[in-house]
Amino acid sequence: MICNKCGAENPENAKFCSSCGESLEMIGQPADAQEPAEEAVNAETEKTADPVVETETVVEEVIEEKAEGPEWYYVVNNASTGPYTETEMKKFIEQGALKPVTYVWKNGMEDWVLLKDSELAKYLPHANVSQNTSQPNADYTQPQPNRNYYGAPVQERSIALNVILSVVTCGIYLFVWLYLLAKDVNALSASQGKPQMTDPIIVVLLTIVTCGLYAIYFFYRAGKAMDALDSKVRIGDDSALLAIVSIFAEVVAMAILQNSINTFVRYGE
């Protein structure tokens, strides 16, 4: 066995070189077996480093876009319509469908206000929004007559005059008065966003067709509708009284309902 260090020849079973004393045990083994133990440990502990996680800078454009929900109402032809989104209301203003004197309301507002006095006024043309103090008689700067606290276009009606007209016309005017009562109750309910009753014309037609039976139902519902209105003056629930009285004296029931409407218009503020 030849020593790798000094080249001296040694017996086959020799463990150390007789010339230089070098260990002969690793001679003849594979090359990788001759590697020191430290190198094996180092080779095992060396691991491929995890790839560097590249941090991507994500530019988030924060657009505070409030989710628009339909929440706006406006009054047209003595009735409220809606709800609409603010974008839709802006379009109506640009198209001229809504005027500065149109009454508007949305959830959270205490009462109906003129469009020019609401937050929607910013969408009005400058010519309409500007208030010229030299023109105090401009229509849109004047308060609307006979409007209650909620802006419903309802006015007081004389009970005595309506009764006289009903007598003079042999009861024909009663149908006109019934129509006006139904219209006013619907207008008041609509101004507060509450459910409306049957269309006034349908009320009159059904009353005629049923020979007055439908009127009993109408007066009952009208009493409930008036009681449901929000007002500083409590109207009270006269639904049962109105229904019973209408069976025997419809004109008296009309007078009671008209008095409730007048009270709301006069003292509803």
Backbone bond lengths (Angstrom), bond angles and torsions (degrees), N, CA, C in turn:
res aa  C-N    CA-C-N  psi(-1)  N-CA   C-N-CA  omega(-1)  CA-C   N-CA-C  phi
1 M - - - 1.470 - - 1.531 108.27 -
2 I 1.262 116.52 125.04 1.470 121.78 -175.64 1.516 109.38 -93.64
3 C 1.347 114.24 132.41 1.481 120.21 179.86 1.510 109.05 -74.29
4 N 1.298 114.37 134.57 1.476 119.58 -179.94 1.521 112.38 -72.67
5 K 1.340 115.80 -19.97 1.465 118.84 -174.82 1.544 112.15 -88.57
6 C 1.371 113.73 -51.99 1.475 116.53 -175.67 1.531 114.12 -107.43
7 G 1.343 116.36 -13.31 1.457 120.45 178.63 1.512 114.33 83.59
8 A 1.330 115.44 6.15 1.464 118.06 -179.72 1.510 110.19 -74.60
9 E 1.350 115.96 149.64 1.459 121.31 -179.62 1.519 108.76 -92.83
10 N 1.337 114.40 132.67 1.468 121.10 -176.87 1.518 108.71 -128.23
11 P 1.342 116.43 160.47 1.483 119.67 177.49 1.543 110.58 -59.93
12 E 1.340 114.72 159.38 1.465 119.62 -175.28 1.513 112.05 -65.20
13 N 1.318 118.28 -35.08 1.460 120.87 -176.49 1.522 113.03 -92.33
14 A 1.339 117.64 6.91 1.464 120.52 -179.36 1.518 110.65 -71.16
15 K 1.327 113.11 140.86 1.470 118.15 179.38 1.521 111.61 -97.63
16 F 1.328 116.69 -26.39 1.452 121.07 -179.91 1.526 109.64 -128.92
17 C 1.312 117.72 149.26 1.465 122.90 178.92 1.529 109.50 -67.27
18 S 1.348 115.95 129.12 1.460 119.95 -179.03 1.517 111.58 -70.72
19 S 1.340 116.39 -14.52 1.464 119.88 -176.75 1.527 112.19 -95.95
20 C 1.364 115.47 -50.18 1.476 118.37 -175.75 1.504 113.52 -114.18
21 G 1.341 118.84 -7.83 1.467 122.01 177.91 1.534 114.21 80.10
22 E 1.339 118.08 10.29 1.468 121.71 179.62 1.524 109.65 -70.50
23 S 1.324 118.83 143.56 1.466 123.54 178.43 1.519 108.96 -66.26
24 L 1.364 114.68 134.82 1.457 119.77 -178.82 1.536 112.00 -107.30
25 E 1.363 118.27 7.02 1.461 120.65 -173.63 1.529 112.35 -69.77
26 M 1.354 120.69 -32.13 1.469 124.00 -175.57 1.514 112.92 -83.19
27 I 1.416 115.23 -6.50 1.457 117.20 -177.09 1.514 109.29 -73.78
28 G 1.295 117.76 134.04 1.465 122.97 178.78 1.514 114.06 92.87
29 Q 1.322 118.02 -8.29 1.483 121.02 177.72 1.514 110.08 -86.74
30 P 1.366 117.53 160.79 1.470 119.93 178.45 1.512 111.49 -56.42
31 A 1.288 114.87 155.01 1.469 120.47 -174.95 1.511 112.31 -60.59
32 D 1.408 116.85 -41.08 1.466 118.30 -176.54 1.498 111.03 -70.54
33 A 1.366 118.32 -19.70 1.454 119.16 178.35 1.511 110.73 -76.21
34 Q 1.327 117.32 -18.39 1.447 121.74 -178.71 1.520 112.79 -83.62
35 E 1.278 117.58 -5.45 1.465 121.76 -179.95 1.512 109.47 -68.58
36 P 1.256 120.12 140.03 1.471 122.74 177.17 1.515 110.97 -59.51
37 A 1.331 116.15 154.91 1.471 121.12 -178.71 1.514 111.44 -64.06
38 E 1.335 115.88 -32.05 1.468 118.43 -178.59 1.516 111.50 -61.78
39 E 1.409 112.71 -38.25 1.458 116.04 -178.29 1.527 110.83 -66.87
40 A 1.346 117.57 -34.76 1.466 120.99 178.30 1.517 110.76 -64.72
41 V 1.362 114.30 -41.91 1.482 118.03 179.37 1.516 110.43 -65.33
42 N 1.345 114.91 -42.42 1.469 118.42 -179.34 1.523 111.30 -63.87
43 A 1.369 113.67 -38.98 1.463 117.28 -179.87 1.517 111.48 -64.62
44 E 1.350 115.89 -32.61 1.470 118.90 -178.50 1.520 111.39 -76.11
45 T 1.339 113.98 -35.95 1.475 116.76 -176.82 1.513 112.30 -79.92
46 E 1.341 115.39 -19.37 1.459 116.74 179.29 1.517 109.23 -75.67
47 K 1.221 115.41 116.25 1.469 121.34 179.24 1.521 108.94 -123.33
48 T 1.272 110.80 151.22 1.454 115.71 178.99 1.520 109.57 -64.81
49 A 1.272 115.76 123.23 1.468 119.85 -178.94 1.524 109.90 -63.31
50 D 1.312 113.17 142.60 1.469 118.12 176.23 1.516 109.45 -57.80
51 P 1.313 116.05 140.12 1.470 117.41 178.43 1.515 111.11 -61.34
52 V 1.284 115.07 145.40 1.465 120.05 -179.74 1.525 109.04 -67.81
53 V 1.307 112.37 123.56 1.464 117.20 179.46 1.516 108.83 -74.72
54 E 1.283 113.17 113.33 1.468 117.81 -179.70 1.530 109.47 -76.91
55 T 1.297 115.13 124.40 1.467 120.90 -179.93 1.522 109.62 -84.22
56 E 1.305 114.13 115.39 1.467 118.89 178.52 1.521 108.96 -91.11
57 T 1.303 116.25 126.94 1.463 121.29 178.77 1.522 108.84 -84.46
58 V 1.332 114.08 107.14 1.460 119.36 -179.03 1.531 108.27 -91.62
59 V 1.324 115.95 116.56 1.460 121.13 179.65 1.521 108.29 -85.52
60 E 1.302 116.23 106.82 1.471 121.07 -179.57 1.521 108.94 -94.87
61 E 1.297 115.15 115.37 1.459 120.26 176.95 1.514 108.12 -81.38
62 V 1.321 114.98 109.50 1.457 119.52 -178.40 1.524 108.57 -85.68
63 I 1.314 114.39 104.51 1.469 120.27 177.26 1.514 106.78 -107.65
64 E 1.295 116.56 104.85 1.461 120.15 -178.85 1.518 108.43 -77.10
65 E 1.279 111.36 85.63 1.462 118.35 -176.57 1.516 108.23 -104.33
66 K 1.266 115.54 98.17 1.472 120.54 -177.96 1.521 109.87 -62.75
67 A 1.357 114.82 129.09 1.467 119.39 179.72 1.514 108.86 -63.78
68 E 1.299 114.23 114.63 1.457 120.02 -177.84 1.504 110.74 -80.30
69 G 1.278 115.20 124.92 1.449 119.43 174.28 1.511 109.04 -118.18
70 P 1.285 118.02 149.83 1.471 119.46 178.49 1.513 110.11 -63.82
71 E 1.342 117.69 118.50 1.452 120.42 -176.74 1.521 113.32 -142.86
72 W 1.338 118.26 -4.72 1.463 120.82 -175.87 1.530 110.92 -99.18
73 Y 1.333 115.57 140.83 1.460 122.61 174.31 1.532 108.13 -125.51
74 Y 1.325 116.07 155.01 1.461 119.36 172.10 1.526 109.13 -144.78
75 V 1.334 115.11 157.95 1.462 121.38 -176.32 1.524 109.73 -97.22
76 V 1.331 115.31 128.70 1.458 120.98 175.94 1.526 108.25 -145.03
77 N 1.310 115.91 135.28 1.476 121.51 -178.77 1.524 112.32 52.60
78 N 1.337 114.49 46.12 1.468 121.51 176.04 1.523 113.19 64.25
79 A 1.310 118.48 23.39 1.467 121.35 179.28 1.522 108.68 -148.85
80 S 1.327 115.64 149.38 1.460 119.63 178.21 1.521 110.00 -85.45
81 T 1.311 115.37 150.48 1.459 120.68 177.37 1.518 108.69 -136.04
82 G 1.310 116.19 145.61 1.448 120.85 -178.01 1.526 110.08 145.75
83 P 1.310 118.13 -171.85 1.467 126.28 6.04 1.526 113.09 -85.97
84 Y 1.356 115.23 156.64 1.454 122.06 177.36 1.529 108.57 -130.09
85 T 1.330 115.39 156.68 1.458 120.11 175.02 1.520 108.99 -78.75
86 E 1.328 115.89 165.67 1.461 119.98 179.52 1.529 110.49 -64.36
87 T 1.328 116.79 -33.86 1.469 120.61 177.88 1.519 110.55 -63.79
88 E 1.335 116.36 -40.94 1.465 119.78 178.85 1.524 110.58 -67.48
89 M 1.330 116.94 -39.24 1.467 119.94 178.51 1.534 110.24 -64.12
90 K 1.327 116.45 -38.48 1.462 120.04 177.65 1.524 110.60 -61.43
91 K 1.332 116.03 -41.01 1.463 120.34 179.36 1.533 110.60 -64.79
92 F 1.344 116.58 -40.70 1.467 120.24 178.61 1.533 110.71 -61.64
93 I 1.338 115.46 -38.99 1.474 119.71 179.46 1.519 110.54 -65.92
94 E 1.322 115.94 -43.33 1.466 120.08 -179.59 1.526 111.35 -65.54
95 Q 1.343 116.73 -32.44 1.456 120.97 179.14 1.517 112.45 -80.64
96 G 1.330 117.16 -8.36 1.459 120.83 179.34 1.511 113.81 86.49
97 A 1.335 117.52 5.46 1.466 120.09 179.58 1.520 111.35 -71.67
98 L 1.320 116.95 -29.50 1.463 121.98 178.48 1.522 109.18 -110.94
99 K 1.326 115.75 133.40 1.449 122.06 -178.18 1.525 110.22 -108.36
100 P 1.334 117.03 166.93 1.477 119.06 176.78 1.517 113.17 -58.31
101 V 1.360 116.92 -26.71 1.461 120.25 -177.28 1.519 112.51 -95.97
102 T 1.334 117.64 7.94 1.464 120.50 176.83 1.523 108.98 -74.26
103 Y 1.331 115.97 134.64 1.454 119.67 178.22 1.530 110.22 -80.81
104 V 1.346 115.93 132.02 1.460 121.43 -178.76 1.529 108.86 -130.14
105 W 1.323 114.03 159.63 1.474 120.89 179.46 1.511 108.75 -159.21
106 K 1.337 115.38 149.23 1.459 120.31 173.39 1.522 108.96 -144.60
107 N 1.310 116.35 166.89 1.455 121.41 -179.29 1.519 110.26 -57.71
108 G 1.324 115.29 131.69 1.453 120.23 -179.92 1.512 113.18 104.58
109 M 1.348 117.03 -19.86 1.461 120.41 178.63 1.533 109.65 -84.05
110 E 1.323 116.14 145.65 1.457 120.22 -177.78 1.525 111.75 -75.10
111 D 1.316 116.89 -33.51 1.458 118.95 -178.31 1.527 109.71 -155.89
112 W 1.302 115.35 175.85 1.463 122.17 178.78 1.528 109.24 -75.48
113 V 1.319 116.45 141.93 1.457 121.78 178.87 1.529 109.21 -134.51
114 L 1.323 115.03 162.06 1.460 119.36 174.42 1.530 108.95 -67.85
115 L 1.306 115.55 145.48 1.458 120.25 -178.17 1.531 110.95 -56.19
116 K 1.325 116.74 -38.18 1.467 120.43 -177.89 1.522 112.14 -67.06
117 D 1.346 116.87 -17.20 1.462 121.13 179.08 1.527 112.12 -101.75
118 S 1.325 117.33 4.36 1.457 121.39 -178.78 1.523 110.06 -103.75
119 E 1.335 115.52 177.31 1.461 119.83 178.24 1.518 112.33 -69.78
120 L 1.340 116.79 -12.46 1.461 120.42 176.98 1.521 112.10 -77.13
121 A 1.337 117.15 -8.11 1.460 120.95 -178.31 1.521 112.10 -60.90
122 K 1.344 116.47 -22.97 1.463 119.49 -179.59 1.524 112.66 -65.86
123 Y 1.344 116.48 -17.20 1.465 119.88 179.33 1.527 112.65 -92.76
124 L 1.317 117.19 -4.73 1.463 119.93 179.79 1.527 109.99 -74.67
125 P 1.328 116.87 147.21 1.466 119.34 174.06 1.523 109.61 -59.38
126 H 1.316 117.33 148.41 1.463 121.25 -176.27 1.522 111.85 -58.76
127 A 1.318 116.17 -31.81 1.466 119.37 -178.66 1.517 111.12 -64.64
128 N 1.345 115.73 -31.66 1.456 119.48 -178.57 1.520 111.92 -87.17
129 V 1.341 116.03 -31.84 1.452 119.02 -175.67 1.515 111.75 -76.79
130 S 1.337 116.76 -38.43 1.452 120.30 -176.44 1.510 110.30 -61.66
131 Q 1.310 115.92 133.87 1.448 121.31 -179.36 1.520 108.61 -106.93
132 N 1.282 116.07 113.39 1.452 122.33 -178.12 1.521 108.90 -90.44
133 T 1.321 116.53 112.33 1.456 120.23 -177.12 1.517 112.23 -68.98
134 S 1.317 116.64 -14.93 1.468 119.04 179.08 1.514 111.50 -80.94
135 Q 1.348 117.63 -4.24 1.453 121.18 178.70 1.526 109.60 -123.27
136 P 1.331 117.36 70.77 1.464 120.18 -176.65 1.511 113.62 -66.84
137 N 1.324 116.96 -14.49 1.457 120.22 -177.35 1.515 113.50 -95.45
138 A 1.337 116.88 9.34 1.470 118.73 177.90 1.520 109.26 -59.55
139 D 1.330 115.62 137.80 1.467 120.56 -172.83 1.522 112.30 -57.55
140 Y 1.332 116.18 -43.70 1.444 118.00 -172.81 1.520 112.90 -74.26
141 T 1.338 119.75 -9.31 1.452 121.11 177.55 1.517 111.69 -93.55
142 Q 1.326 116.86 -8.73 1.444 120.21 -177.88 1.518 110.31 -93.07
143 P 1.325 118.31 139.75 1.468 119.99 176.21 1.515 110.38 -65.69
144 Q 1.297 115.84 144.40 1.449 120.79 -179.79 1.526 110.30 -75.34
145 P 1.316 118.99 129.87 1.460 120.73 -178.72 1.523 111.47 -70.57
146 N 1.321 114.43 150.07 1.460 122.34 173.57 1.530 112.94 56.37
147 R 1.320 114.97 38.64 1.463 118.68 175.15 1.515 108.09 -111.73
148 N 1.310 116.77 138.27 1.449 119.16 -178.89 1.524 110.89 -81.68
149 Y 1.318 115.03 -174.85 1.457 122.03 -175.48 1.529 112.39 -57.39
150 Y 1.320 117.23 -29.34 1.461 121.03 -175.40 1.520 112.14 -98.02
151 G 1.300 118.29 6.35 1.449 120.43 175.18 1.511 114.52 79.62
152 A 1.325 118.67 12.26 1.463 119.86 179.32 1.522 109.08 -71.91
153 P 1.331 118.30 131.38 1.474 121.37 -178.47 1.522 111.34 -75.00
154 V 1.307 116.32 65.17 1.466 121.96 -179.03 1.523 108.07 -121.99
155 Q 1.309 116.73 138.12 1.456 121.08 179.95 1.521 110.23 -122.23
156 E 1.311 114.31 158.21 1.463 119.29 177.75 1.533 109.50 -67.54
157 R 1.308 116.08 147.89 1.470 121.56 177.69 1.521 108.27 -128.16
158 S 1.302 114.53 139.75 1.464 120.18 -179.24 1.528 110.26 -71.62
159 I 1.334 115.26 121.90 1.465 119.60 178.67 1.528 110.01 -68.14
160 A 1.315 115.92 -42.70 1.470 120.38 -178.83 1.524 111.07 -61.49
161 L 1.345 116.63 -44.01 1.459 120.33 -179.11 1.524 110.78 -63.60
162 N 1.318 117.00 -40.49 1.460 120.23 179.92 1.528 111.37 -66.00
163 V 1.310 116.64 -38.39 1.468 119.97 178.32 1.526 110.13 -66.26
164 I 1.323 116.73 -43.50 1.471 120.64 179.72 1.522 110.95 -61.83
165 L 1.329 116.71 -45.04 1.466 120.21 179.50 1.524 111.19 -63.23
166 S 1.330 117.30 -35.60 1.462 120.70 178.15 1.520 111.22 -66.11
167 V 1.341 116.89 -38.79 1.475 121.07 179.28 1.516 110.36 -70.47
168 V 1.333 116.26 -44.75 1.468 120.82 -177.30 1.527 111.26 -62.99
169 T 1.330 116.54 -36.93 1.473 120.15 -177.61 1.535 112.14 -92.15
170 C 1.330 115.92 13.42 1.472 121.25 178.81 1.538 112.04 58.65
171 G 1.295 115.61 37.44 1.455 121.19 175.52 1.516 115.68 91.33
172 I 1.323 117.38 -8.05 1.468 119.53 -179.11 1.530 111.16 -64.20
173 Y 1.334 115.94 -37.00 1.466 118.81 -177.66 1.531 112.00 -68.59
174 L 1.325 116.18 -16.76 1.465 118.58 178.11 1.533 111.61 -57.81
175 F 1.328 116.32 -35.06 1.468 119.81 179.69 1.528 111.05 -69.30
176 V 1.352 114.66 -34.94 1.470 118.41 176.45 1.526 110.22 -67.02
177 W 1.321 114.90 -42.47 1.467 119.53 179.66 1.533 110.50 -64.80
178 L 1.326 116.51 -39.82 1.458 120.94 177.94 1.530 110.68 -61.54
179 Y 1.318 116.04 -41.39 1.460 121.03 177.85 1.534 110.61 -61.12
180 L 1.341 116.39 -45.53 1.465 120.67 -179.19 1.531 111.47 -64.58
181 L 1.318 116.67 -38.82 1.459 120.03 178.72 1.537 110.93 -63.25
182 A 1.326 115.89 -46.49 1.467 120.31 179.60 1.525 110.80 -62.45
183 K 1.335 116.13 -40.14 1.467 120.24 -179.38 1.527 110.89 -65.93
184 D 1.332 117.47 -42.93 1.460 121.02 -178.23 1.527 111.73 -67.34
185 V 1.316 117.16 -41.10 1.469 120.17 178.88 1.531 109.88 -63.71
186 N 1.319 117.12 -41.56 1.467 120.62 177.72 1.527 111.27 -64.07
187 A 1.334 116.48 -40.03 1.466 120.36 -178.94 1.528 110.80 -65.66
188 L 1.316 116.57 -40.44 1.463 119.97 178.81 1.526 110.91 -66.03
189 S 1.307 116.17 -42.52 1.469 120.04 179.18 1.527 110.58 -65.14
190 A 1.336 116.15 -43.03 1.464 120.49 -179.12 1.522 111.57 -64.12
191 S 1.330 117.15 -35.44 1.462 120.50 -177.97 1.515 112.02 -65.20
192 Q 1.334 116.74 -21.56 1.464 120.48 178.59 1.527 112.13 -107.88
193 G 1.327 115.96 8.74 1.455 119.80 178.89 1.514 113.38 70.57
194 K 1.315 117.24 25.59 1.463 121.31 179.51 1.525 109.57 -98.12
195 P 1.336 117.56 159.49 1.470 120.68 -178.28 1.521 111.84 -59.38
196 Q 1.326 115.52 138.68 1.456 120.90 178.82 1.528 110.32 -95.26
197 M 1.308 114.10 160.94 1.455 119.62 178.21 1.529 109.27 -88.93
198 T 1.334 114.58 -166.33 1.460 120.41 -179.28 1.521 110.48 -65.27
199 D 1.317 116.35 151.82 1.457 121.37 177.84 1.534 109.84 -56.51
200 P 1.336 117.93 137.38 1.468 121.42 -176.94 1.527 114.33 -52.95
201 I 1.320 117.49 -40.00 1.469 120.23 -179.60 1.528 110.03 -65.21
202 I 1.335 116.33 -40.68 1.467 120.15 178.41 1.520 110.65 -64.38
203 V 1.330 116.06 -37.42 1.472 120.09 178.38 1.525 110.47 -59.10
204 V 1.329 116.20 -46.12 1.467 120.56 -179.54 1.526 111.08 -65.16
205 L 1.336 116.42 -45.19 1.472 119.91 -178.46 1.534 111.39 -63.96
206 L 1.330 117.52 -43.70 1.454 120.26 179.55 1.526 111.79 -66.49
207 T 1.320 116.40 -33.75 1.464 119.99 176.82 1.522 110.97 -64.44
208 I 1.340 116.28 -40.80 1.474 120.30 179.59 1.528 109.99 -69.12
209 V 1.339 115.98 -45.82 1.464 119.86 -176.65 1.529 111.62 -64.12
210 T 1.325 117.55 -37.84 1.472 120.99 -177.45 1.524 112.90 -91.84
211 C 1.337 115.27 10.37 1.481 120.28 179.55 1.533 111.62 57.59
212 G 1.290 116.37 38.89 1.464 121.54 174.98 1.512 115.49 93.85
213 L 1.317 118.76 -8.40 1.467 120.16 -178.10 1.535 111.84 -66.01
214 Y 1.312 116.39 -37.43 1.468 118.73 -179.11 1.524 110.91 -66.09
215 A 1.333 116.55 -27.71 1.464 119.75 -179.63 1.524 111.01 -60.70
216 I 1.334 116.94 -33.90 1.472 120.19 178.72 1.529 109.91 -60.61
217 Y 1.325 115.06 -46.23 1.466 120.34 178.71 1.524 111.25 -64.68
218 F 1.330 116.11 -39.54 1.464 120.13 179.86 1.526 111.23 -61.76
219 F 1.330 116.95 -46.89 1.460 119.39 -177.89 1.531 111.24 -64.91
220 Y 1.311 116.57 -34.76 1.461 119.81 177.53 1.531 110.46 -63.05
221 R 1.324 116.28 -47.67 1.461 120.38 -179.92 1.522 111.92 -67.50
222 A 1.332 116.90 -36.51 1.465 120.58 179.04 1.522 110.41 -63.29
223 G 1.344 116.44 -39.98 1.457 119.58 177.38 1.519 111.98 -62.44
224 K 1.333 116.42 -40.09 1.457 120.90 177.40 1.533 111.19 -65.88
225 A 1.322 115.85 -40.63 1.465 120.35 -178.80 1.524 111.26 -65.15
226 M 1.324 117.22 -41.17 1.465 120.63 179.52 1.523 110.42 -66.71
227 D 1.319 117.21 -37.33 1.460 120.62 179.85 1.521 111.36 -68.39
228 A 1.331 117.25 -28.05 1.465 121.42 -178.03 1.522 113.11 -78.92
229 L 1.344 117.99 -12.26 1.459 120.87 -178.29 1.522 110.59 -69.21
230 D 1.330 115.67 143.63 1.463 121.33 176.11 1.524 108.96 -86.30
231 S 1.306 115.94 120.64 1.449 119.76 -175.68 1.512 109.90 -153.45
232 K 1.339 116.21 152.79 1.457 120.22 176.13 1.524 111.25 -70.36
233 V 1.308 115.98 -23.23 1.462 121.07 177.43 1.520 108.04 -108.70
234 R 1.314 116.74 120.34 1.460 120.19 -178.80 1.523 109.91 -70.83
235 I 1.313 115.33 124.38 1.458 120.26 179.37 1.519 110.58 -78.53
236 G 1.303 116.88 -39.23 1.459 120.57 -178.95 1.522 111.98 93.00
237 D 1.313 115.48 157.25 1.462 121.64 -179.77 1.533 109.65 -93.41
238 D 1.323 115.35 99.27 1.469 121.17 179.61 1.524 111.51 -102.61
239 S 1.325 116.69 17.87 1.467 119.77 -173.98 1.526 112.29 -59.20
240 A 1.337 117.06 -48.38 1.473 120.01 -178.75 1.518 110.86 -65.53
241 L 1.334 116.75 -44.05 1.470 120.75 179.55 1.527 111.23 -60.35
242 L 1.349 116.19 -44.28 1.464 119.83 -179.39 1.526 111.19 -63.79
243 A 1.327 116.69 -42.05 1.466 119.78 -178.98 1.525 111.33 -63.82
244 I 1.340 117.00 -43.18 1.469 120.35 -178.72 1.524 111.45 -68.56
245 V 1.335 116.03 -46.03 1.472 120.04 -178.57 1.520 111.42 -63.42
246 S 1.350 116.82 -35.76 1.466 119.81 -178.21 1.533 112.22 -64.89
247 I 1.326 116.73 -21.59 1.466 119.42 178.67 1.531 111.11 -68.33
248 F 1.336 115.34 -38.62 1.468 119.85 -175.04 1.532 113.09 -100.87
249 A 1.322 117.01 -33.75 1.473 120.00 -178.40 1.524 108.64 -147.93
250 E 1.313 115.32 91.08 1.465 119.86 -175.63 1.513 111.81 -62.94
251 V 1.313 117.70 -34.44 1.463 120.78 -178.58 1.526 110.78 -65.00
252 V 1.345 117.10 -33.02 1.463 120.13 177.58 1.529 110.23 -68.44
253 A 1.335 116.60 -40.91 1.458 120.25 177.24 1.525 110.82 -61.80
254 M 1.330 116.35 -38.75 1.462 120.36 177.28 1.522 111.00 -63.14
255 A 1.333 115.80 -41.28 1.460 119.78 -179.57 1.525 110.79 -64.65
256 I 1.336 117.35 -40.44 1.469 120.83 179.41 1.530 110.38 -64.63
257 L 1.334 116.59 -44.67 1.464 120.30 179.92 1.520 111.01 -65.80
258 Q 1.357 116.25 -39.97 1.464 119.43 178.99 1.523 110.74 -64.04
259 N 1.327 116.56 -36.87 1.465 120.29 178.54 1.533 110.84 -64.38
260 S 1.341 116.96 -38.06 1.466 120.40 177.84 1.530 110.91 -64.11
261 I 1.338 115.81 -42.13 1.473 120.21 178.75 1.523 110.27 -64.51
262 N 1.339 116.62 -45.07 1.469 120.11 179.70 1.533 111.54 -61.21
263 T 1.316 115.63 -40.25 1.475 119.95 179.89 1.526 110.75 -63.60
264 F 1.322 115.84 -41.88 1.456 119.24 179.78 1.531 110.83 -65.25
265 V 1.335 116.95 -43.07 1.461 120.84 -178.99 1.526 110.60 -66.30
266 R 1.321 116.50 -37.15 1.472 120.56 -175.41 1.521 112.46 -79.39
267 Y 1.330 116.09 -41.83 1.470 118.93 -173.08 1.527 113.04 -118.08
268 G 1.295 116.97 9.37 1.463 118.64 -177.80 1.507 113.89 -64.56
269 E 1.312 117.86 -18.10 1.456 121.35 179.34 1.508 111.09 -73.19
